[in-house]
Amino acid sequence: MPFNPQTSTQLAHKFRSLHIPGSPVLLTNIWDPPTVSLALANPSTKAIATASFAIAACAGLEDPELTLEVNLAVISKIAARIEKEGREGDIPLTVDLQDGYGENLQEVIEKVVRMGVVGCNLEDSKEVDGKTVLINPEEHASRVKLVIETASKIGVDGFVVNARADCVMLGGTIEEAVTRGKKYLEAGATSVFVWGGMKRGLRDAEVRELVEGLDGKVSVIYRKSRDGALSTRAIGDLGVARISMGPDLWREAMTCAEREMTRVVEAHHG
């Protein structure tokens, strides 16, 4: 189906409206066409998001190694599956674009918007010589603005940017995340995703501080695998507007595959 800016604009505004502090949109992050179909089959699915970690893993790569070409190829297949199932008019698709791929950001946004994508994750950190470093907040705010302006020039208004603040993951403070987040929201981001990292995570009090500082326009990840993890309902009660599952669904799928593989192999040799 040809790209329809009007349909995408409607979906973008629909997706934006789902970001309600205290009653957050829950995104079940997917990584290929079959998982798209699983998400679409669930009547509770309101929107679909990709997980770059899982996409990279399926390509035999670490998350920072995920190339633009591989990411775009998978996003294209995911968008095609949504269309094949006849849901391109009512299910918003948001994609993980990592740090936006440097100087390619505008070109990347033009490509994904024409695929029917109406939102993206954009990180304020990047890899330099094998080390993760923060991007200047003013620079990242300008990149958030560029994303929204690029989509608008193509005819899609209301494109949703989930601006990721990685300072806490890299040893910074919640106060710094709030300061950065305010700049991103002023630039047009719909929400600010604060990522505490695989080991650290965020504490309940820290989430509340983020919610207070950013007027509830906060996105967090649900880590089922962490001991004592709050339920998604409990996380919503902290006042956030968006919850993602990140790569946890992929990890759960791999755990199930490993369990079944072990059972069959051991039964064969037992």
C-alpha positions, 0 to 999 in steps of 0.5 A, a space after each residue: 500500500 502506498 505511503 499515506 501521510 494522513 493515515 500516519 498523522 492520525 496514527 501518530 496522534 492516536 499513539 501520542 494520546 496513549 501516553 497518559 501519566 498514571 495510566 501508561 501505554 504498555 509496549 510489547 517489544 517485538 523483533 520479527 514478523 512472527 512476533 508482530 503477528 503474536 502482538 496483533 492477535 492480542 486484543 489488548 495490543 494498542 501499539 507495537 514497538 521494536 527492540 533493537 537488542 533483540 533485532 541485533 541478537 537475531 542478526 548475530 550482533 551485539 546491540 551497539 553493533 546493529 547497523 542501520 542497514 540491518 535495522 531498516 531491513 527488519 523494520 521494513 519486514 515488520 511494517 509489511 507484516 502489519 499491513 499484510 494483517 490489515 492493521 496498518 490503519 489502526 496500530 501505531 508502530 514505533 521503532 528503536 533507532 538507537 542514537 539515530 545513526 549520526 549524520 544519517 538521522 534525517 535520511 533514516 527518519 524519512 525512510 521509516 516514516 515512509 514505511 508507516 512508522 509514527 514514533 521512535 526511540 532516540 538515545 542521547 548516548 553513542 559508541 566512541 572507540 568502544 566506549 559509551 559516551 553521552 551526547 551533549 543535551 542541547 545537541 540531542 534536543 536539536 536532534 529530537 527537533 530534527 526528527 519531528 520537523 523531518 516527519 512534518 515535512 513529509 506530511 506526518 504531524 505529531 510524530 512521537 519521540 521517546 527521548 532516552 536519557 542515558 546519564 543514570 546508566 552511565 553513573 549520573 544522577 536522577 537530577 541530571 536526567 530531569 534536566 536533560 529530559 526537560 530539554 528534550 520535552 521542550 524540543 518536542 519529545 512526547 516522553 523521556 525514557 530513563 534507562 538505569 542499565 542492565 544491572 542498576 535499574 531504577 528504584 521506585 523513589 527515583 521513578 517518582 522523582 522523574 515523574 514529578 520533575 517531568 510532569 509524568 512524561 516518563 517512560 520506563 522499562 518493565 524488567 520481569 527478570 529482576 528480583 522484586 520487579 514491580 508489576 506493570 500496574 504498580 509501575 503505572 501507579 508511580 505515575 509514568 506515561 509509558 512502559 516497554 518490555 525491551 528485550 525481555 520478551 526475546 529473552 523469555 522466548 530464548 529461555 523457553 527454546 532452551 528448556 524445550 531443546 534440553 528436554 528433547 535432547 536429554 530424552 533422546 540420549 537418556 
